[in-house]
Amino acid sequence: ILVVSNLKNIDAIEAFIGHRIDMNREDWNKLDSQLVSRRISITKSAINGRSIGNLRLRNLFGVNITRVNRAGVDLIADSRLQLQLGDRVTVVGSEESILNVEKFLGNSLKRLREPNLISIFIGIAVGVIVGSIPFMIPGIPQPVKLGLAGGPLIVAILLSKFGPKYKLVTYTTMSANLMLREIGIAIFLACVGLGAGGNFVETVVNGGYTWIGYGVIITVVPLLIIGTIGRKVCKLNYFTLMGLIAGSMTDPPALSYANATAGNDIPAVSYATVYPLTMFLRVITAQLLILIFL
C-alpha cells in the first residue's frame, strides 16, 4: 500500500503495518494503471439477497467491491452486507475481470426499467390487514389498532428488511416511486382539505381562532427547539435538518419542499430515518391519550 504521512509518523506506521520499501513513483503508477474502477448495477434476481462475501468475487474474478450505493446512499462494502436488486456497486480490478463481473451481476438497464409493483401492492394489502387487527396493551381497557397509516408502514419496513432474504424483489423504478409519492401527497392534501374545509368558516367565527393559535404554538415551538439542538449541539447540516424536522412532523409537503430546495437526496434520507418511529408513536399515542383521559 502507498502511505502519505509526516516524517515523524513513519516509524509508528511501519511498526503497525509492516516493513517499508522504497519504490519509484513511475513503477507504482504502472501497477495502478492495470486496475480500473467501474460501477455495476445489480440486475440479476439470483444475486438479490446474497451477501458480498457469499459471492466470492475476489476468488472467482480477482476483483474487490469497494462501495455500494443504494437509493442514492453510499454503504460500506462489508462482507455481510446483503445486496439487493438495483444496488450499484463500485468494482476495482482488471478490465477483463470487470467485464466478467458485469455478466455475473447483470448490469442491464432494461431490467431496472421494469417496475416491480407486485411487492408494493402486496405490502399495501397486508399492511391494511395488519393495521385493522386490534391488540391489547396492559392497563388499557380498549384494544388499540395501527390503522391504515401504521399497518402499511410496519409491513413496508419488514419487507424492506427481510424481503431480499426470501428472494422478494422490493426494487421499484425511480419514476414509479416518484409517481406513487406525488399521488400519495396529493391525495393526502385533498383529504385534509375536504375534511377541514366544510366547517372552517363557522369554526373560526365561533372562537376557533383560539385553537388555531394553540396549533401554531404546538407546531412552531417544538420545531424551534429541535432545530436549535440539531444545529448547535448535534452539528447537523441544513439539508439533514430539513428532512429531520419534516419527518418528526410526518409532513410530506415539507419533504417535497425540502427536496426541491436542496436539489439532492439528503433531506429524504434523514426524513426516512425518523418518519417510521414518529408515525408509529403518533398512531399509538393518540389512541392511548383518548382511552386514558376520556
C-alpha positions as CSV (number, residue, x, y, z in Angstrom):
1,I,0.0,0.0,0.0
2,L,1.0,3.6,-0.6
3,V,1.1,5.7,2.6
4,V,1.4,9.5,2.7
5,S,2.4,10.9,6.1
6,N,4.7,13.2,8.0
7,L,8.3,12.0,8.6
8,K,7.8,11.8,12.3
9,N,5.0,9.2,11.9
10,I,6.8,6.9,9.6
11,D,8.2,4.7,12.4
12,A,4.9,4.2,14.0
13,I,3.2,3.4,10.7
14,E,5.9,0.9,9.8
15,A,5.5,-0.8,13.2
16,F,1.8,-1.1,12.7
17,I,1.6,-2.1,9.1
18,G,4.9,-3.8,8.3
19,H,8.2,-3.4,6.6
20,R,8.8,-0.3,4.4
21,I,10.2,-0.5,0.9
22,D,11.3,2.4,-1.3
23,M,9.6,2.4,-4.7
24,N,9.8,4.6,-7.7
25,R,6.6,6.7,-8.3
26,E,6.6,5.7,-12.0
27,D,6.7,2.0,-11.1
28,W,3.8,2.5,-8.7
29,N,1.7,4.2,-11.3
30,K,2.4,1.3,-13.7
31,L,0.8,-1.0,-11.2
32,D,-2.1,1.3,-10.7
33,S,-2.6,1.6,-14.5
34,Q,-3.6,-2.1,-14.7
35,L,-6.6,-1.6,-12.4
36,V,-9.8,0.1,-13.4
37,S,-12.8,1.2,-11.3
38,R,-16.4,0.8,-12.6
39,R,-19.9,1.0,-11.2
40,I,-22.1,-2.0,-12.0
41,S,-25.8,-2.4,-11.3
42,I,-27.2,-5.5,-9.7
43,T,-30.0,-6.6,-12.1
44,K,-30.0,-10.4,-11.8
45,S,-32.6,-11.8,-9.5
46,A,-30.3,-14.6,-8.4
47,I,-28.0,-12.0,-6.7
48,N,-30.9,-10.4,-4.7
49,G,-30.4,-11.2,-1.0
50,R,-26.9,-12.6,-1.3
51,S,-24.1,-11.1,0.8
52,I,-20.9,-9.7,-0.7
53,G,-18.8,-12.4,1.0
54,N,-21.1,-15.1,-0.3
55,L,-20.5,-14.0,-3.9
56,R,-16.7,-14.7,-3.6
57,L,-15.9,-12.2,-6.3
58,R,-12.3,-12.0,-5.2
59,N,-11.7,-15.7,-5.6
60,L,-13.7,-16.1,-8.8
61,F,-12.7,-12.9,-10.7
62,G,-9.9,-11.3,-8.7
63,V,-11.9,-8.1,-8.1
64,N,-13.0,-6.2,-5.0
65,I,-16.2,-4.3,-4.2
66,T,-15.2,-1.0,-2.6
67,R,-18.6,0.7,-2.3
68,V,-22.3,0.0,-2.5
69,N,-24.8,2.7,-3.5
70,R,-28.4,2.0,-2.6
71,A,-31.2,4.5,-3.4
72,G,-28.6,7.3,-3.5
73,V,-26.9,6.4,-0.2
74,D,-23.4,5.0,-0.1
75,L,-22.9,2.0,2.1
76,I,-19.7,0.3,3.4
77,A,-18.9,-2.8,1.4
78,D,-18.9,-5.1,4.3
79,S,-18.7,-8.9,3.5
80,R,-22.0,-9.4,5.5
81,L,-23.9,-6.7,3.6
82,Q,-26.8,-8.2,1.6
83,L,-27.1,-6.9,-2.0
84,Q,-30.4,-6.0,-3.4
85,L,-31.7,-5.6,-7.0
86,G,-31.0,-2.1,-8.1
87,D,-27.8,-1.6,-6.0
88,R,-24.9,0.0,-7.7
89,V,-21.5,-1.5,-6.7
90,T,-18.1,0.0,-7.3
91,V,-15.8,-2.7,-8.5
92,V,-12.0,-2.4,-8.8
93,G,-10.0,-4.9,-10.9
94,S,-8.5,-5.6,-14.3
95,E,-10.6,-4.7,-17.4
96,E,-11.1,-8.3,-18.3
97,S,-12.2,-9.3,-14.8
98,I,-14.7,-6.4,-14.6
99,L,-16.3,-7.5,-17.9
100,N,-16.8,-11.0,-16.4
101,V,-18.3,-9.5,-13.2
102,E,-20.7,-7.4,-15.3
103,K,-22.1,-10.6,-16.9
104,F,-22.2,-12.2,-13.4
105,L,-24.1,-9.3,-11.7
106,G,-26.3,-8.3,-14.7
107,N,-25.7,-4.6,-15.3
108,S,-28.8,-4.4,-17.5
109,L,-30.6,-1.0,-17.5
110,K,-33.5,-2.6,-19.3
111,R,-34.2,-4.9,-16.3
112,L,-34.2,-1.9,-13.9
113,R,-36.8,-0.1,-16.0
114,E,-39.4,-2.8,-15.1
115,P,-41.5,-1.6,-12.1
116,N,-41.9,-4.4,-9.5
117,L,-45.4,-3.3,-8.5
118,I,-46.3,-6.7,-7.1
119,S,-44.3,-6.1,-3.9
120,I,-45.9,-2.7,-3.5
121,F,-49.5,-3.9,-3.7
122,I,-48.8,-7.0,-1.6
123,G,-47.3,-4.7,1.0
124,I,-50.3,-2.3,0.9
125,A,-52.8,-5.2,1.2
126,V,-51.1,-6.9,4.0
127,G,-50.5,-3.6,5.7
128,V,-54.2,-2.8,5.7
129,I,-55.0,-6.2,7.2
130,V,-52.3,-5.7,9.9
131,G,-53.5,-2.2,10.6
132,S,-57.1,-3.4,11.3
133,I,-56.0,-6.1,13.8
134,P,-56.7,-4.9,17.4
135,F,-54.2,-5.7,20.1
136,M,-54.3,-5.2,23.8
137,I,-51.9,-3.1,25.9
138,P,-51.7,-3.9,29.7
139,G,-53.6,-1.3,31.7
140,I,-55.7,-0.1,28.8
141,P,-59.3,-1.3,28.7
142,Q,-59.8,-1.0,25.0
143,P,-57.8,-2.6,22.1
144,V,-55.5,-0.4,20.0
145,K,-55.0,-0.6,16.2
146,L,-52.2,0.6,14.0
147,G,-54.7,1.9,11.5
148,L,-54.3,2.5,7.7
149,A,-51.2,4.5,8.3
150,G,-49.3,2.4,10.8
151,G,-50.1,-1.0,9.3
152,P,-48.6,-0.5,5.8
153,L,-45.7,1.4,7.3
154,I,-44.7,-1.6,9.6
155,V,-45.2,-4.1,6.7
156,A,-43.1,-1.9,4.4
157,I,-40.2,-1.8,6.9
158,L,-40.4,-5.6,7.3
159,L,-40.5,-6.2,3.6
160,S,-37.5,-3.9,3.0
161,K,-35.5,-5.7,5.8
162,F,-36.4,-9.3,5.1
163,G,-37.7,-9.3,1.5
164,P,-34.3,-9.8,-0.1
165,K,-33.6,-12.7,2.3
166,Y,-36.5,-14.6,0.8
167,K,-35.8,-13.5,-2.8
168,L,-38.6,-11.0,-2.8
169,V,-37.7,-8.1,-5.2
170,T,-38.5,-4.8,-3.4
171,Y,-36.8,-2.5,-6.0
172,T,-39.0,0.0,-7.8
173,T,-38.0,2.3,-10.6
174,M,-37.5,5.9,-9.7
175,S,-40.3,7.0,-12.0
176,A,-42.8,4.7,-10.3
177,N,-41.5,5.6,-6.9
178,L,-41.9,9.4,-7.6
179,M,-45.4,8.8,-9.2
180,L,-46.7,6.9,-6.1
181,R,-45.1,9.5,-3.8
182,E,-46.6,12.5,-5.6
183,I,-50.0,10.9,-5.9
184,G,-50.0,10.0,-2.2
185,I,-49.1,13.6,-1.2
186,A,-51.8,15.0,-3.5
187,I,-54.5,12.6,-2.2
188,F,-53.4,13.3,1.4
189,L,-53.7,17.1,1.0
190,A,-57.1,16.7,-0.8
191,C,-58.5,14.6,2.1
192,V,-57.2,17.1,4.6
193,G,-58.9,19.9,2.7
194,L,-62.2,18.1,2.3
195,G,-62.3,17.1,5.9
196,A,-61.4,20.5,7.3
197,G,-62.9,22.9,4.8
198,G,-66.6,22.2,5.4
199,N,-66.9,23.9,8.8
200,F,-63.8,26.1,8.6
201,V,-65.5,29.5,8.5
202,E,-68.1,28.5,11.2
203,T,-65.3,27.2,13.4
204,V,-63.2,30.4,13.1
205,V,-66.2,32.7,13.8
206,N,-67.2,30.7,16.9
207,G,-63.8,31.1,18.6
208,G,-61.9,28.6,16.6
209,Y,-59.1,31.1,16.1
210,T,-58.0,30.3,19.7
211,W,-57.4,26.7,18.7
212,I,-55.6,27.8,15.6
213,G,-53.3,29.8,17.9
214,Y,-52.7,26.8,20.1
215,G,-52.0,24.7,17.0
216,V,-49.4,27.3,15.8
217,I,-47.7,27.2,19.2
218,I,-47.7,23.4,19.4
219,T,-46.2,23.2,15.9
220,V,-43.7,26.0,15.9
221,V,-42.2,25.7,19.4
222,P,-41.0,22.0,19.1
223,L,-39.6,22.8,15.6
224,L,-37.5,25.7,17.0
225,I,-36.3,23.5,19.9
226,I,-35.4,20.6,17.6
227,G,-33.8,22.9,15.0
228,T,-31.7,24.6,17.6
229,I,-30.5,21.4,19.3
230,G,-29.8,19.7,15.9
231,R,-27.8,22.7,14.6
232,K,-26.0,23.9,17.7
233,V,-25.5,20.6,19.7
234,C,-25.6,17.8,17.1
235,K,-23.9,19.9,14.3
236,L,-26.3,18.7,11.7
237,N,-26.1,20.3,8.2
238,Y,-29.0,22.3,6.9
239,F,-30.3,19.7,4.4
240,T,-30.3,16.9,7.0
241,L,-32.0,19.2,9.5
242,M,-34.8,20.0,6.9
243,G,-35.5,16.3,6.4
244,L,-35.3,15.5,10.1
245,I,-37.8,18.3,11.0
246,A,-40.2,17.2,8.2
247,G,-40.0,13.6,9.3
248,S,-40.6,14.4,13.0
249,M,-43.8,16.2,12.0
250,T,-44.7,13.5,9.5
251,D,-45.1,16.3,6.9
252,P,-44.9,15.0,3.3
253,P,-45.4,18.5,1.8
254,A,-42.5,19.8,3.8
255,L,-40.4,17.0,2.5
256,S,-41.3,17.9,-1.1
257,Y,-40.3,21.5,-0.4
258,A,-37.0,20.4,1.2
259,N,-36.1,18.1,-1.7
260,A,-36.9,20.9,-4.2
261,T,-34.8,23.4,-2.2
262,A,-31.8,21.0,-1.6
263,G,-31.6,19.5,-5.0
264,N,-30.3,16.3,-3.5
265,D,-31.5,13.2,-1.5
266,I,-30.1,14.3,1.9
267,P,-33.4,15.5,3.3
268,A,-35.2,12.4,2.1
269,V,-32.6,10.1,3.9
270,S,-33.0,11.9,7.2
271,Y,-36.8,12.0,6.7
272,A,-36.9,8.3,6.2
273,T,-34.8,7.7,9.3
274,V,-37.2,9.4,11.7
275,Y,-40.5,9.0,9.9
276,P,-41.4,5.4,10.8
277,L,-40.9,5.8,14.5
278,T,-42.7,9.1,14.5
279,M,-45.7,7.8,12.6
280,F,-45.9,4.7,14.8
281,L,-45.8,6.8,18.0
282,R,-48.5,9.2,16.7
283,V,-50.9,6.4,15.8
284,I,-50.5,4.7,19.2
285,T,-50.2,7.8,21.4
286,A,-53.3,9.4,20.0
287,Q,-55.4,6.3,20.8
288,L,-53.8,6.0,24.3
289,L,-54.5,9.6,25.2
290,I,-58.1,9.2,24.2
291,L,-58.5,6.0,26.2
292,I,-56.7,7.3,29.3
293,F,-58.2,10.8,29.6
294,L,-61.7,10.3,28.2
